[in-house]
Amino acid sequence: FWPHHVIWHNKNYFEKMMRTTLALFLLVSSANAFVPSSSSKAFVNVAHSKASSSVVLQMGFADSLKEFLGIGEMGGQVYPEPCVMGDESIMSQKAHGTSNVPVQKDLRWSCDYDTADRICNFNRHYAEYRGYWATTPFLKEAKEQYEVEGEITFYDSNTGKPLFVAPKGRSFDEFAKESKSHGWPSFRDEEVVWENVRCLANGEAVSVDGTHLGHNLPDFSGSRYCINLVSVAGRPEGEDK
């Protein structure tokens, strides 16, 4: 039941790979521009201070290029603020896959327990099938909640911690329309509870406790967090049955 998200995910990796290849090509080209040829005796014998300044220039160009292309120290993606980056250790193996606990038994919107537990805790790349969220009572129940409270809080399916609060800066209908067009609930930077969410260099969106949430797939409007409904269908801490 994974294929649609795999296609999107691989497309995202392909774009990053092309960006990285271009960066390496330009870095090598720029480095060669600062390396003297064997016949350049005058250049080889320049003062140490001048040689040092050329190294600084070369390093400065490399750093600027990586920043321009959004490439981190290890070749991964660096997303602009307010996105909060995390490291791979967040997703280390714990008592229950990448989390210390399994998903809650009584998930909101009738989300399937087994699917949720597999995606949240034993998975790094795959997703609920495209459009799964629209087959649940989510749209109806969330719209009703929005009309009363003005927003919906999405909780970690494992821990019950708040992860997203939406919609913000747009209407519920606009949030739903964008999510439908992509096939998964889609959140923007201002809708993320950054205290509890991190984005890894490979684009994976995770909770600070090791729950796999989805991926950051930026578009022309900025970062867009394509999230599995089963990952954010928890009940608030202390309220899960």
Beta strands, then each sheet from edge to edge (+ up, - down):
strand 1: 152-155
strand 2: 162-166
strand 3: 186-187
strand 4: 197-199
strand 5: 204-207
strand 6: 212-216
strand 7: 225-227
sheet 1: 1+ 2-
sheet 2: 3+ 7- 6+ 5- 4+
end
